[in-house]
Amino acid sequence: MQVAVAYADLAQQVWLRIEVPEDATLEQAIIKSGLLRQFPEIDLTERPVGIFGKLAKLDAPLKPGDRVEIYRPITADPATVPRRQMADDEDDD
C-alpha cells in the first residue's frame, strides 16, 4: 500500500510517497522512508509522531493513503506570534 511520510526542519521540508506492506506500522514506514538516515538528529524515542496531524504511537497500524508525520519542537509560542506580527506592522508606519 502507498503512504506518505513528512518531516520538516528549519531548513527544509520532506514529503515522500512510499510503498509499505499492508500490515505496516508507523515506525516501519518512517524507517523505510530513509528519513532517519537523512536527518540523524531524529530520535523516535523522544520525537512525537502522528498520522494526519493526530498523535499516534510508533506501533500504530497504517491504512492506504495515510500521511505519517514526524514532529519537531515548537520554536515560538503560538500565542505570541500574532502580537509580534502586529508590532511589526506598527513599525512599518
DONU-57163 format. One line per field, with one value per residue: x, y negated, z of N, C-alpha, C, CB in turn; residue in one letter; residue number from 0. Coordinates in Angstrom, 2 decimals, decimal comma, padded with zeros to 5 digits, m for minus. Each point is the difference from the previous one (the first is absolute). Glycine has a CB too. Layout:
DONU-57163
nc1 X:...
nc2 Y:...
nc3 Z:...
cac1 X:...
cac2 Y:...
cac3 Z:...
cc1 X:...
cc2 Y:...
cc3 Z:...
cbc1 X:...
cbc2 Y:...
cbc3 Z:...
aa A:...
i NUM:...
This chain:
DONU-57163
nc1 000,85:001,30:000,87:000,61:002,63:m000,95:003,05:m000,62:003,24:m000,59:000,32:m002,87:m003,03:001,13:m003,00:001,34:m002,68:001,31:m001,46:m000,81:m000,36:m003,00:001,76:001,25:m000,01:m000,32:002,66:m000,35:m000,23:002,70:001,63:m000,97:000,92:003,16:m001,29:002,36:002,04:m001,00:000,52:003,08:m002,27:m002,11:000,48:m002,64:000,80:m001,12:m002,28:m002,99:m000,06:m002,68:m001,09:m000,24:002,17:000,23:002,83:000,44:001,38:002,48:m002,70:m001,83:m000,70:001,13:m003,04:001,46:001,42:002,01:000,97:002,20:m000,18:003,13:m001,77:002,67:m000,57:m002,54:002,80:m002,74:m001,49:m001,98:m000,02:002,29:m001,32:m002,02:002,32:001,89:m002,24:m000,50:003,08:000,19:m002,40:001,47:002,66:m001,81:m000,61
nc2 001,18:m002,33:m000,79:m002,84:000,69:m003,25:m000,42:m003,25:000,13:m002,87:001,27:001,23:000,30:003,14:000,14:003,29:000,71:002,45:002,21:000,33:003,12:m000,73:m000,44:m003,34:m000,34:m002,88:001,65:000,94:m003,00:m000,88:002,32:m000,62:m003,14:000,98:m001,75:001,72:m000,95:m003,02:m000,45:001,65:m002,05:002,67:000,73:001,89:m000,71:m003,11:000,13:m000,31:002,24:m001,27:001,73:m003,25:m001,99:002,80:m000,19:002,74:001,46:m000,17:001,85:m002,31:002,85:m002,08:m000,14:000,44:m002,96:000,14:m002,99:002,22:m003,08:000,70:m002,23:m001,63:m000,57:m001,76:m001,53:m001,41:000,49:001,07:m002,51:m001,54:000,41:m002,33:m001,60:000,15:m001,04:m002,62:m000,77:000,11:m002,07:m002,20:000,06:m000,95:m002,97
nc3 000,00:m001,67:003,19:m000,99:001,78:000,67:001,06:000,07:001,01:000,16:m003,01:m000,89:000,17:m000,11:m001,59:m000,19:m001,78:002,02:m001,64:003,30:m000,59:m000,50:002,73:m000,64:003,18:m000,88:m000,09:m002,99:m001,05:001,40:m001,32:m002,91:000,17:000,07:002,73:001,42:m002,40:000,07:003,15:001,36:001,44:m000,28:003,38:m001,62:003,20:m000,72:m002,30:001,46:m002,30:m000,89:m001,97:m001,32:002,28:002,00:001,93:m001,73:002,39:m001,94:m000,19:m002,03:m001,70:m002,16:m000,78:m002,82:000,67:002,78:m000,65:001,77:001,48:000,79:002,10:m000,41:003,02:m000,91:m001,26:001,45:002,90:m002,76:002,13:m001,84:m003,06:000,60:001,53:m002,53:m001,96:001,75:m000,03:m003,18:m000,32:001,80:m001,84:m002,62:001,44
cac1 m000,85:000,77:m000,19:000,95:000,74:000,35:000,82:000,55:000,84:000,01:000,57:m000,63:m001,15:000,08:m001,26:000,29:m000,97:000,71:m000,78:000,25:m000,90:m001,37:m000,03:001,07:m000,25:000,54:001,46:000,55:m000,05:001,05:001,29:000,10:000,10:001,38:000,16:000,90:001,36:000,14:m000,04:000,42:m000,42:m001,32:000,01:m001,40:m000,38:m000,28:m000,83:m001,37:m000,35:m001,44:m000,59:m000,92:m000,10:m000,41:001,06:m000,18:001,13:000,83:m000,53:m001,32:m000,11:m000,28:m000,99:000,43:m000,16:000,34:001,17:000,78:000,69:000,96:m000,10:001,17:m000,42:m000,47:001,06:m000,62:m001,28:m001,01:m000,78:000,73:000,23:m000,82:000,46:001,22:m000,39:m000,64:001,06:000,74:m000,85:000,02:001,33:000,04:m000,64
cac2 m001,18:m001,23:m001,01:m001,12:m000,30:m001,42:m000,57:m001,32:m000,67:m001,43:m000,29:000,67:000,86:001,22:000,73:001,14:001,09:001,28:001,23:000,79:001,16:m000,26:000,02:m000,90:m000,93:m001,35:000,07:000,68:m000,94:m001,00:000,65:000,27:m001,27:m000,47:m001,29:000,11:m000,14:m001,36:m000,92:000,82:m000,61:000,50:001,11:000,38:000,21:m001,32:m000,82:000,46:000,34:000,09:000,29:m001,08:m001,03:000,54:000,79:001,45:000,78:000,57:001,29:m000,21:000,54:m000,99:000,29:m000,59:m001,44:m000,73:m000,88:000,15:m001,26:m000,07:m001,38:m000,59:m000,91:m001,33:m000,97:m001,27:000,15:m000,44:m001,11:m001,26:m000,31:m001,13:m001,25:m000,42:m000,46:m001,31:m000,94:m000,22:m000,84:m001,36:m000,56:m000,36:m001,30
cac3 000,00:m000,08:001,04:m000,09:001,22:m000,05:001,06:m000,33:000,98:m000,28:m001,32:m001,13:000,21:m000,79:m000,09:m000,86:m000,15:000,00:000,05:001,20:000,06:000,49:001,47:000,46:001,11:m000,16:000,12:m001,18:m001,12:000,21:m000,28:m001,44:m000,74:m000,03:000,68:001,16:m000,52:m000,51:001,14:001,14:001,26:000,37:000,96:000,12:001,40:000,57:m000,89:m000,23:m001,37:m000,16:m001,29:m000,36:001,03:001,30:000,61:m000,06:000,49:m001,06:m000,44:m000,60:m001,36:m001,04:m001,03:m001,29:m000,14:001,23:000,00:001,24:000,28:001,11:000,48:000,66:001,07:m000,37:000,26:000,39:000,67:m000,96:000,54:m000,15:m001,40:m000,47:000,63:m000,69:m001,33:000,16:000,33:m001,25:m000,85:000,53:m000,29:m001,41:m000,24
cc1 000,89:m000,39:000,99:000,67:000,49:000,82:000,51:000,92:000,03:000,44:m000,77:m001,20:000,15:m001,36:000,19:m001,20:000,79:m001,01:000,41:m000,92:m001,35:m000,07:001,03:m000,47:000,61:001,53:000,64:000,01:001,10:001,36:000,17:000,18:001,43:000,22:000,93:001,46:000,25:000,06:000,37:m000,39:m001,38:000,18:m001,46:m000,43:m000,37:m000,97:m001,43:m000,21:m001,51:m000,41:m001,05:m000,23:m000,48:001,12:m000,35:001,25:000,74:m000,55:m001,40:m000,03:m000,37:m001,08:000,50:m000,29:000,32:001,21:000,65:000,79:000,93:000,02:001,30:m000,49:m000,44:001,10:m000,55:m001,34:m001,08:m000,83:000,71:000,21:m000,90:000,43:001,25:m000,34:m000,64:001,06:000,82:m000,79:000,02:001,32:000,09:m000,58:000,97
cc2 m001,24:m000,93:m001,12:m000,17:m001,44:m000,40:m001,36:m000,44:m001,47:m000,33:000,60:000,83:001,22:000,70:001,09:000,94:001,28:001,15:000,76:001,22:m000,38:m000,07:m000,95:m000,89:m001,36:000,02:000,66:m000,93:m001,06:000,59:000,22:m001,28:m000,50:m001,32:000,07:m000,07:m001,43:m001,04:000,77:m000,60:000,48:001,21:000,37:000,30:m001,32:m000,83:000,53:000,26:000,10:000,36:m001,08:m001,00:000,47:000,87:001,48:000,67:000,61:001,32:m000,12:000,58:m001,11:000,50:m000,62:m001,50:m000,81:m000,90:000,10:m001,28:000,16:m001,46:m000,46:m000,96:m001,35:m000,99:m001,36:000,30:m000,53:m001,19:m001,34:m000,41:m001,12:m001,33:m000,53:m000,54:m001,38:m001,06:m000,33:m000,92:m001,45:m000,69:m000,47:m001,36:m001,13
cc3 000,00:001,16:m000,26:001,35:m000,12:001,21:m000,46:001,13:m000,40:m001,43:m001,16:000,43:m000,92:000,07:m001,03:m000,08:m000,08:000,01:001,26:m000,03:000,61:001,52:000,62:001,15:m000,34:000,04:m001,23:m001,21:000,13:m000,34:m001,51:m000,81:m000,14:000,72:001,21:m000,42:m000,47:001,12:001,27:001,35:000,46:000,91:000,26:001,43:000,67:m000,82:m000,06:m001,49:m000,11:m001,41:m000,26:001,14:001,35:000,55:m000,05:000,56:m001,19:m000,52:m000,61:m001,41:m000,98:m000,95:m001,31:m000,03:001,24:m000,22:001,38:000,20:001,19:000,43:000,64:001,07:m000,55:000,37:000,39:000,66:m000,94:000,50:m000,22:m001,46:m000,49:000,61:m000,69:m001,39:000,08:000,28:m001,25:m000,93:000,46:m000,30:m001,45:m000,29:m000,11
cbc1 m001,85:000,17:m000,79:m001,40:000,69:m002,08:000,68:m002,06:001,44:000,46:002,17:002,20:m001,49:002,50:m001,38:002,43:m001,71:001,95:m000,19:000,69:002,00:m000,87:m000,79:000,97:m000,03:m002,09:m000,25:m000,81:m002,48:m001,38:m000,06:m001,43:m002,26:000,23:m002,28:m001,73:000,00:m001,22:m001,78:001,88:001,38:m001,03:002,21:000,15:001,52:002,25:002,02:m000,81:002,19:m000,23:000,41:m001,10:m000,43:m002,45:000,58:m001,53:m001,22:001,96:001,37:m000,34:m000,67:002,36:m001,92:m000,42:m001,69:m000,94:m001,05:000,15:m001,95:001,44:m002,44:001,43:001,59:m002,46:001,44:001,15:001,06:m000,10:m000,97:001,13:000,69:m001,90:m000,97:001,33:m000,33:m002,10:000,09:001,09:m001,46:m001,57:001,00:m000,14:m001,93
cbc2 001,24:000,22:001,74:m001,16:002,44:m000,46:002,30:m000,61:002,09:m000,38:m000,11:000,03:m001,98:000,23:m002,04:m000,18:m001,48:m001,05:000,12:m002,07:001,52:001,14:002,37:000,01:001,92:m000,96:000,12:002,20:000,38:m001,11:001,13:002,02:m000,56:001,19:m000,57:001,39:002,42:000,72:m001,43:000,79:m001,99:m000,83:m000,76:000,89:001,99:000,07:m000,57:m001,30:001,24:m001,66:002,53:001,58:m001,52:m000,05:m001,92:m000,21:000,50:m001,12:001,09:m002,08:002,24:m000,82:000,07:002,20:000,51:001,87:m001,60:002,54:m001,28:001,98:000,33:000,21:001,15:000,63:001,21:m001,25:m000,21:002,34:001,56:000,52:002,36:001,59:000,75:001,70:002,38:001,10:000,90:002,26:001,99:000,71:001,51:002,38:000,83
cbc3 001,22:m002,53:001,69:m001,79:000,36:m001,31:000,84:m001,37:000,46:002,41:001,12:m001,15:000,65:000,44:000,64:000,59:m001,20:001,22:m002,54:001,34:000,21:m002,02:m000,11:m002,32:001,68:001,06:002,49:000,90:m000,19:001,80:002,26:000,34:000,82:m002,13:m000,77:001,18:m000,69:m002,05:m001,12:m001,40:m000,59:m002,18:001,08:m002,29:000,10:000,99:m001,35:002,01:m000,33:001,80:000,22:m001,59:m001,82:m000,68:001,50:m002,02:002,17:001,02:001,77:001,38:000,93:000,16:001,70:m001,14:m001,65:001,38:m001,72:m000,26:m000,92:m000,85:000,36:m002,10:001,56:000,33:m001,61:m001,89:002,32:m000,82:001,70:002,13:m000,36:m000,28:002,18:001,28:m000,74:000,86:002,36:000,23:m000,47:001,80:001,73:m000,51:001,20
aa M:Q:V:A:V:A:Y:A:D:L:A:Q:Q:V:W:L:R:I:E:V:P:E:D:A:T:L:E:Q:A:I:I:K:S:G:L:L:R:Q:F:P:E:I:D:L:T:E:R:P:V:G:I:F:G:K:L:A:K:L:D:A:P:L:K:P:G:D:R:V:E:I:Y:R:P:I:T:A:D:P:A:T:V:P:R:R:Q:M:A:D:D:E:D:D:D
i 0:1:2:3:4:5:6:7:8:9:10:11:12:13:14:15:16:17:18:19:20:21:22:23:24:25:26:27:28:29:30:31:32:33:34:35:36:37:38:39:40:41:42:43:44:45:46:47:48:49:50:51:52:53:54:55:56:57:58:59:60:61:62:63:64:65:66:67:68:69:70:71:72:73:74:75:76:77:78:79:80:81:82:83:84:85:86:87:88:89:90:91:92
